[in-house]
Amino acid sequence: MGTKNGTRTGAATQEAAKQRPAQTIRYGRLKAAIWRQESDKGSWYSVTFARAYRDQDGNWQSSGSFGRDDLLVLAKIADQAHSWIHRQMAQDAASVDNGQLEEDGEGPGEVPF
């Protein structure tokens, strides 16, 4: 993949631009974006946190820096992100298990060997 003027070009950049968070959790100006990642070992999730603010020109900007008054809200958002990821991973595992059971032709509760 080449670079032009310090930016990446190619299919990976286009794919990254299209990628959307699997889930977004907001409280006021604070936001958690939960990202689903795929690898040869399966899916995993990561979380980014941001605080929205207006700059001197009145344009909305985003920061990864949080003040004292943001911390408890940030903790609440982090807790909800953690719970969402655990629920989603359980659903992912259940859908994989259901797919394997159907392929193997085994019923529920049977030992697969």
C-alpha positions in Angstrom: 0.0 0.0 0.0 1.5 3.3 -1.0 1.5 6.7 0.7 0.8 10.1 -0.8 1.5 13.2 1.1 1.8 11.2 4.3 -1.6 9.5 3.9 -2.4 5.9 3.2 -4.0 5.0 -0.1 -5.6 1.8 -1.2 -8.4 -0.6 -0.3 -7.6 -0.6 3.4 -8.1 3.1 3.7 -11.4 3.0 1.8 -12.6 0.1 4.0 -11.6 2.0 7.2 -13.5 5.0 6.1 -16.7 2.9 5.7 -16.3 1.1 9.0 -18.9 2.1 11.6 -19.0 1.3 15.2 -20.9 -1.9 16.2 -22.6 0.2 18.9 -22.4 3.8 20.2 -23.3 4.8 23.8 -23.8 8.5 24.6 -24.4 10.6 27.7 -24.5 14.3 27.0 -21.3 15.2 25.3 -19.5 12.0 26.1 -19.5 9.0 23.8 -18.2 5.4 23.7 -17.8 3.8 20.3 -17.6 0.0 20.3 -15.7 -1.4 17.4 -15.9 -5.1 16.2 -12.6 -6.5 15.0 -12.2 -9.7 13.0 -9.2 -12.0 13.1 -8.4 -15.6 12.3 -9.1 -16.4 16.0 -12.5 -14.9 15.9 -14.2 -11.6 16.7 -13.1 -9.2 19.5 -14.2 -5.7 20.5 -12.5 -2.5 21.4 -13.8 0.8 22.7 -12.9 4.4 22.1 -14.1 7.3 24.2 -14.6 10.9 23.2 -15.9 14.2 24.5 -17.6 16.6 22.1 -17.0 20.3 22.4 -17.2 23.5 20.4 -14.1 25.3 19.3 -13.6 29.1 19.1 -15.3 29.2 15.7 -18.4 27.3 16.9 -17.5 24.0 15.1 -18.0 20.7 16.9 -14.7 18.9 17.7 -13.8 15.7 19.5 -11.3 15.1 22.3 -10.0 12.1 24.2 -9.3 14.3 27.2 -11.7 14.3 30.1 -12.2 16.6 33.1 -13.0 15.8 36.7 -16.7 16.3 36.1 -16.6 13.9 33.2 -15.1 10.9 35.0 -18.2 9.4 36.7 -20.2 9.7 33.5 -17.3 8.2 31.6 -17.3 5.3 34.1 -21.0 4.8 33.5 -20.5 4.7 29.8 -17.5 2.3 30.2 -19.7 0.0 32.4 -22.4 0.0 29.7 -19.9 -0.7 27.0 -18.5 -3.6 29.0 -22.0 -5.1 29.5 -22.9 -4.7 25.8 -19.6 -6.4 24.7 -20.3 -9.4 27.0 -23.9 -9.7 25.7 -22.7 -9.5 22.1 -19.9 -12.0 22.7 -22.4 -14.4 24.2 -24.7 -13.9 21.1 -21.7 -14.4 18.8 -20.8 -17.7 20.6 -24.4 -18.9 20.5 -24.7 -18.3 16.8 -21.4 -20.1 16.1 -22.5 -23.0 18.3 -25.9 -23.2 16.6 -24.1 -23.2 13.2 -21.8 -26.0 14.3 -24.7 -28.1 15.7 -26.6 -27.8 12.5 -23.5 -28.8 10.4 -22.7 -31.7 12.6 -26.3 -32.9 12.8 -26.1 -33.3 16.5 -28.9 -32.3 18.8 -28.6 -30.1 21.9 -27.0 -31.7 24.9 -25.2 -34.4 22.9 -21.4 -34.7 23.3 -19.7 -34.1 19.9 -17.3 -37.1 19.8 
